[in-house]
Amino acid sequence: MDEAASVPGKAGSPVRLGLRENWPQFALLVVINAFVGGMVGIERTVVPLIGSEEFHVTSTTLIVSFIVSFGVVKALANLVSGQLADAWGRKRVLVWGWLFGLPVPFMIIWAPTWEWVIAANALLGVNQGLAWSMTVIMKVDLVGPKSRGLAVGLNEFAGYLAVGVTAFLTGYLASQYGLRPVPIYLGIGYAVVGAALSILLVRDTRDHVRLEASSHAQQAAPISFREVFALTSFGDRNLFAASQAGLVNNLNDGMSWGIFPLFFASFGLGVERIGILKAIYPATWGILQIATGSLSDRWGRKGLIVAGMWVQAAGLFLTAATRRFEWWIVGSLLLGLGTAMVYPSLIAAVSDASHPTWRARSLSVYRFWRDLGYAIGALSAGLIADSFGLSWAIASIAALTFLSGVVVAVVMSETEPHPSSRRAT
């Protein structure tokens, strides 16, 4: 496909595909997704500790319940986000995502009970499901197929680097000023600035989708959302392999979100050092995705996904088996490296296997399964931790992560980074 091709947009200006041709909007969306990621970062270090230290919740399963509410709601928001994007436009869905996110930091600051924190995380799930989905979809729309991995890598770089930096900052602020309210003030700034940029400066990208679709083979008939759901979930080998790997990837992330702060604290680690460990993982994940996203365009998706799942498993096993801060740093680095190999490659693989006319819906189904992993990981890890201990919870999720990599190795065939056509359904 010739990425320099153009058609007139609704406003009369030419619509072109490519990163260079659309860099101002692309860069704006990178910045906005950094604010989206920062909203999650405010919770990575302090919220599990708020549950155990301020609300005196003794059950690990109950402490991680805020991640369950976040994961379930985010998964459902992801599921509808593609359909809404096609019906309403990408920008409108992005703005709605920010409107749901605005109350979250205030609810955490003022929460009189743990139930308020759980409710705030349900709203955060809507925010992340709509806003993060749109930043991904809009970047993929802008660049066209040849730079898809790079586009996703840059998007996830911004989001997860912001998660890591914010996790570190909240840990530092909590060590100086307490768990609430000062560390959560960052979230107020993220929500206000992110919403303002989305409302004032973002432009919709549906004309870019129409341009790309014009160069693809026409589908035999329109495909329904039910068909897209079935195809992405289990009907296509590559899409199934990507969906299960995405679910397990976020399953171990949900476990680490809720269990790691409690695990580290159980060995006497202070909140500032916990913040460092909680920052290393997403920061490594975020920074390296610039390279791994681009490499998936050159080397292919499958090898990076398989190796990445196994590197994650190694990092989790190391964390569970050791009791020293230095080894936990190595485990966090391995977990971040493995996730960086997997995350942009999975989204790019799903985009490769989807026709442009239903790509947004396919990505929304993939992200539904992926982010349902937050809830499954947090809940299962909490139950295992309550029954057998925190180390067993981490090791069990590590074994599942390794097996998921085996599934990808057996089931997935290499996807083409920029095929010239797509099969009709």
C-alpha positions in Angstrom: 0.0 0.0 0.0 1.3 3.5 -0.8 1.2 5.4 2.5 1.6 8.7 0.7 -1.8 8.3 -1.0 -4.4 10.9 0.1 -8.0 11.7 -0.2 -9.9 14.9 0.8 -11.1 15.0 4.4 -14.4 16.3 5.6 -12.8 19.7 6.2 -11.3 19.8 2.7 -7.7 19.2 3.7 -6.0 16.1 2.3 -5.9 13.0 4.4 -2.7 11.0 4.3 -1.4 7.9 6.1 2.0 7.8 7.7 3.8 8.9 10.9 5.7 11.7 9.2 2.5 13.0 7.5 0.5 13.0 10.8 3.2 13.7 13.4 1.5 16.7 15.1 -1.6 14.8 15.9 0.4 11.6 16.6 2.7 13.5 19.1 -0.4 15.1 20.8 -1.9 11.6 21.3 1.4 10.4 22.8 1.2 13.2 25.3 -2.4 12.5 26.1 -1.7 8.8 26.7 1.0 9.8 29.1 -1.7 11.5 31.2 -4.0 8.4 30.8 -1.1 6.2 32.1 -0.5 8.6 35.0 -4.0 8.0 36.2 -3.2 4.4 36.8 0.3 5.3 38.2 -1.2 7.1 41.2 -2.5 3.8 42.5 0.4 1.4 41.8 2.2 2.1 45.1 -0.1 3.7 47.6 -3.6 2.2 47.1 -2.9 -1.3 48.3 -1.1 0.2 51.3 -4.1 2.5 52.0 -6.3 -0.6 52.2 -3.9 -2.4 54.7 -2.7 0.5 56.8 -5.6 3.1 56.8 -8.6 0.9 56.4 -7.0 -2.1 58.2 -8.2 -4.6 55.6 -6.6 -7.9 56.6 -7.7 -10.2 53.7 -5.5 -10.0 50.7 -8.5 -10.9 48.5 -10.4 -7.9 49.8 -7.4 -5.5 49.4 -7.1 -6.5 45.7 -10.8 -6.1 45.2 -10.2 -2.6 43.9 -8.2 -4.1 41.0 -11.0 -6.5 40.3 -13.5 -3.7 40.0 -11.0 -1.8 37.8 -10.3 -4.8 35.6 -13.9 -5.9 35.0 -15.1 -2.4 34.2 -12.1 -1.6 32.0 -12.6 -4.9 30.1 -16.3 -4.1 29.4 -15.4 -0.5 28.4 -12.8 -1.9 26.0 -15.4 -4.2 24.6 -17.8 -1.4 23.6 -15.1 1.2 22.8 -14.5 0.0 19.2 -18.2 -0.1 18.5 -18.6 3.4 19.9 -15.6 4.6 18.0 -17.1 3.5 14.7 -20.6 4.9 15.6 -19.7 8.2 17.4 -16.1 8.9 16.3 -12.8 8.4 18.1 -12.5 11.9 19.6 -16.0 11.8 21.2 -15.2 8.5 22.9 -11.8 9.8 24.1 -13.5 12.9 25.7 -16.1 10.7 27.4 -13.2 8.6 28.8 -11.7 11.7 30.5 -15.1 12.8 31.9 -15.4 9.5 33.7 -11.8 9.9 35.0 -12.2 13.4 36.5 -13.9 12.3 39.8 -11.4 9.4 40.5 -8.6 11.2 42.4 -11.1 13.2 44.5 -12.9 10.0 45.5 -9.7 8.4 46.6 -8.6 11.5 48.6 -12.0 11.8 50.4 -12.8 8.1 50.7 -14.3 7.3 54.1 -14.4 3.6 53.5 -12.7 1.0 51.3 -15.9 0.7 49.2 -15.3 4.3 48.0 -11.9 3.2 46.6 -13.5 0.3 44.9 -16.1 2.6 43.3 -13.4 5.1 42.2 -11.6 2.2 40.5 -14.7 1.3 38.6 -14.7 4.8 37.2 -11.0 4.6 36.5 -11.8 1.4 34.5 -14.2 3.3 32.3 -11.6 6.1 31.9 -8.8 3.7 30.9 -11.1 1.5 28.7 -12.3 4.4 26.6 -9.4 6.9 26.7 -6.5 4.4 26.3 -8.3 2.4 23.6 -8.9 5.6 21.6 -5.2 6.7 21.8 -4.2 3.3 20.4 -6.8 3.1 17.7 -6.2 6.7 16.6 -2.5 6.2 16.3 -3.0 3.0 14.3 -5.4 4.9 12.0 -2.9 7.7 11.4 0.2 5.7 10.5 -1.2 3.0 8.2 0.0 -0.6 8.2 3.7 -0.2 7.6 4.5 1.5 11.0 1.8 -0.2 13.1 4.2 -1.8 15.6 6.2 1.5 16.0 2.9 3.4 16.6 1.7 1.0 19.2 5.2 1.0 20.8 5.2 4.8 21.1 1.7 4.8 22.5 2.5 2.2 25.2 5.9 3.8 25.9 4.2 7.0 26.9 1.5 5.4 28.9 3.6 3.0 30.9 6.5 5.3 31.4 4.0 7.6 33.0 2.8 4.7 35.1 6.3 4.1 36.3 7.3 7.7 37.0 4.0 8.3 38.8 4.4 5.2 40.9 7.9 6.4 42.0 6.6 9.9 42.7 3.7 8.7 44.7 6.0 6.5 46.8 8.3 9.3 47.5 5.5 11.7 48.4 3.8 9.1 50.6 7.1 8.6 52.5 7.2 12.4 53.1 3.6 13.3 53.6 1.6 10.1 54.1 -0.5 7.9 51.8 -3.2 10.6 51.4 -3.9 13.2 50.1 -0.7 14.6 48.7 0.4 11.7 46.4 -3.1 11.7 44.8 -2.9 15.4 43.8 -1.0 14.2 40.8 -4.1 12.5 39.5 -6.1 15.8 39.6 -3.5 17.5 37.3 -3.4 14.5 34.9 -7.2 14.4 34.6 -7.7 18.1 34.0 -4.9 18.5 31.5 -5.7 15.3 29.6 -9.4 16.3 29.3 -8.5 19.8 28.1 -6.1 18.6 25.4 -8.6 16.0 24.2 -11.4 18.5 23.9 -9.5 21.4 22.4 -6.8 19.9 20.1 -7.6 16.3 19.1 -9.0 15.7 15.6 -11.0 12.5 14.6 -9.3 9.9 12.4 -12.2 8.1 10.7 -11.2 9.6 7.3 -7.8 7.8 7.7 -9.6 4.6 8.2 -11.6 5.1 5.0 -8.4 5.9 3.1 -6.7 2.7 4.2 -9.9 0.6 3.6 -10.0 1.9 0.0 -6.7 0.0 -0.7 -7.9 -3.3 0.7 -9.9 -6.1 -0.8 -13.6 -5.5 -0.2 -15.3 -7.8 2.3 -18.0 -10.1 0.9 -20.5 -8.7 3.4 -20.5 -6.4 6.4 -19.4 -8.2 9.5 -21.4 -7.9 12.7 -20.0 -7.2 16.2 -21.0 -10.8 17.2 -18.9 -12.2 14.3 -16.0 -10.0 15.2 -16.2 -11.1 18.9 -16.2 -14.8 17.9 -13.4 -14.4 15.3 -11.2 -12.5 17.7 -11.9 -14.7 20.7 -11.5 -18.2 19.1 -12.4 -18.2 15.4 -9.0 -17.2 14.1 -5.8 -18.9 15.3 -3.7 -15.8 15.5 -6.4 -13.7 17.1 -7.1 -16.4 19.7 -3.4 -16.8 20.5 -3.0 -13.0 20.9 -6.2 -12.8 23.1 -5.1 -15.5 25.5 -1.6 -14.1 25.7 -3.0 -10.6 26.4 -5.2 -12.0 29.1 -2.3 -13.7 30.9 0.0 -10.7 30.4 -2.4 -8.5 32.3 -3.3 -11.3 34.7 0.3 -11.2 36.0 0.2 -7.4 35.9 -2.9 -7.4 38.0 -1.2 -9.8 40.5 1.9 -7.6 40.7 -0.2 -4.4 41.2 -2.0 -5.8 44.3 0.4 -8.4 45.6 3.9 -6.9 45.1 3.5 -4.0 47.6 2.1 -6.3 50.3 4.9 -8.9 49.5 7.7 -6.3 49.7 6.2 -4.7 52.8 6.0 -8.1 54.6 9.8 -8.2 54.5 10.1 -4.7 56.1 10.6 -2.7 53.0 9.5 1.0 53.3 7.0 2.7 51.1 9.7 4.7 49.2 11.7 1.6 48.3 8.5 -0.2 47.3 7.8 2.8 45.1 11.2 2.3 43.4 10.4 -1.4 42.7 6.9 -0.5 41.5 8.4 2.1 39.2 11.1 0.0 37.6 8.7 -2.5 36.1 6.4 -0.2 34.1 9.2 2.3 33.3 11.3 -0.5 31.7 8.2 -1.8 30.0 7.4 1.7 28.7 10.8 2.8 27.5 11.7 -0.4 25.7 8.5 -0.5 23.7 9.9 2.2 21.4 12.4 -0.5 20.3 10.3 -3.6 20.6 7.4 -2.1 18.7 9.6 -1.2 15.8 11.4 -4.5 15.9 8.1 -6.3 15.6 7.6 -4.5 12.3 11.0 -5.8 11.1 11.3 -9.3 12.7 7.7 -10.3 13.1 5.3 -10.6 16.0 5.4 -14.2 17.1 9.0 -14.6 18.3 8.8 -11.5 20.5 5.5 -12.6 22.0 6.8 -16.1 22.9 10.1 -14.9 24.3 8.5 -12.0 26.1 6.0 -14.3 28.0 8.9 -16.5 29.1 11.1 -13.6 30.2 8.1 -12.3 32.3 7.8 -15.8 33.9 11.5 -15.7 34.8 11.1 -12.3 36.4 8.2 -13.5 38.5 9.9 -16.7 39.6 12.9 -14.7 40.6 10.8 -12.3 42.7 9.0 -15.1 44.5 12.2 -17.1 45.2 14.3 -14.3 46.6 14.3 -12.0 49.7 16.7 -9.2 48.8 16.0 -5.8 47.3 18.7 -6.2 44.7 17.2 -9.5 43.3 13.8 -7.9 43.3 15.2 -5.1 41.1 16.4 -7.7 38.7 13.0 -9.4 38.8 11.3 -6.2 38.0 13.6 -5.4 35.1 12.9 -8.9 33.6 9.2 -8.4 34.1 9.4 -5.0 32.3 11.6 -6.3 29.5 9.3 -9.3 28.8 6.2 -7.1 28.9 7.8 -4.6 26.5 8.4 -7.5 24.0 4.8 -8.7 24.3 2.6 -5.6 24.6 3.1 -3.7 21.3 3.6 -7.0 19.3 0.2 -8.3 20.5 -1.7 -5.2 19.5 0.1 -5.1 16.1 -0.6 -8.8 15.5 -4.3 -8.2 16.1 -4.2 -5.2 13.8 -2.5 -7.4 11.1 -5.2 -10.0 11.3 -8.1 -7.6 11.1 -9.6 -5.8 8.1 -9.6 -2.0 8.6 -13.4 -1.8 8.5 -13.6 -4.0 11.7 -10.1 -3.4 13.1 -11.4 -1.1 15.9 -13.9 -3.7 17.0 -11.4 -6.5 16.9 -9.0 -4.5 19.0 -11.7 -3.7 21.4 -12.5 -7.5 21.8 -8.8 -8.2 22.2 -8.5 -5.5 24.9 -11.6 -6.9 26.6 -9.9 -10.3 27.1 -6.6 -8.7 27.9 -7.8 -6.3 30.6 -10.2 -9.0 32.0 -6.8 -10.4 33.1 -6.5 -7.6 35.7 -9.6 -8.9 37.6 -8.7 -12.6 37.2 -5.1 -12.1 38.2 -5.9 -10.0 41.2 -8.7 -12.2 42.4 -6.9 -15.5 41.9 -3.6 -14.2 43.4 -5.6 -12.9 46.4 -7.2 -16.3 47.0 -3.9 -18.1 46.6 -2.1 -15.7 48.9 -4.8 -16.0 51.6 -4.5 -19.8 51.4 -0.8 -20.5 50.8 1.0 -17.2 51.1 2.2 -14.3 48.9 5.2 -16.2 47.4 3.0 -19.0 46.2 0.6 -16.5 44.5 3.5 -15.0 42.6 5.0 -18.3 41.6 1.6 -19.7 40.4 1.1 -16.8 38.1 4.6 -17.2 36.8 3.9 -20.8 35.8 0.7 -19.7 34.0 2.6 -17.0 32.1 5.2 -19.6 30.9 2.4 -21.9 29.7 0.7 -19.0 27.8 4.0 -18.5 25.8 3.9 -22.2 24.9 0.3 -21.7 23.5 1.5 -18.9 21.3 4.5 -20.9 20.1 2.2 -23.8 19.1 -0.9 -21.9 17.8 0.2 -18.7 16.2 1.6 -18.3 12.7 3.7 -15.3 11.9 1.6 -12.3 10.9 2.6 -10.0 8.1 3.5 -6.5 9.3 2.0 -4.9 6.2 0.0 -7.2 4.0 -1.5 -5.8 0.9 -4.9 -7.3 1.4 -7.1 -9.1 3.9 -9.3 -12.1 3.5 -13.0 -11.6 3.4 -15.0 -13.1 6.2 
